[in-house]
């Protein structure tokens, strides 16, 4: 099983980041590392992340020494990534249970090195919005 490095930048994401991280932990594909980059947040996001880091060795905190924005934070995580595959997850998004399994299976069976997938949007109550 190939390692997937999941890249998650965050800035002041305390309202949603716990659910985002939980959606990674619940993945049916288990060979992953989650690199979460703090882009100089000033809310309680870091404390939430540290609770996961302390419980799961696959989750790592990367801290920027100055704000780089989401692209710069992603690059900070890419510098630390060890996986054969890279996946991006924003700190206010969640993945379905079999997202990695299905996507990697599709990539491997079709010999693709890059794919993307469909997404749905929802409001803050978790209600899926029509596109």
Secondary structure, 3 states (H helix, E strand, C coil): CCCEEEEEEECCCCCCHHHHHHHHHCCCCCCEEEEEEECCCCCCHHHHHHHHHHHCCCEEEEECCCCCHHHHHHHHHHHHCCCCEEEECCCCCCCCCCHHHHHHHHHHHHCCCCCCCCCCEECCCCCEECC
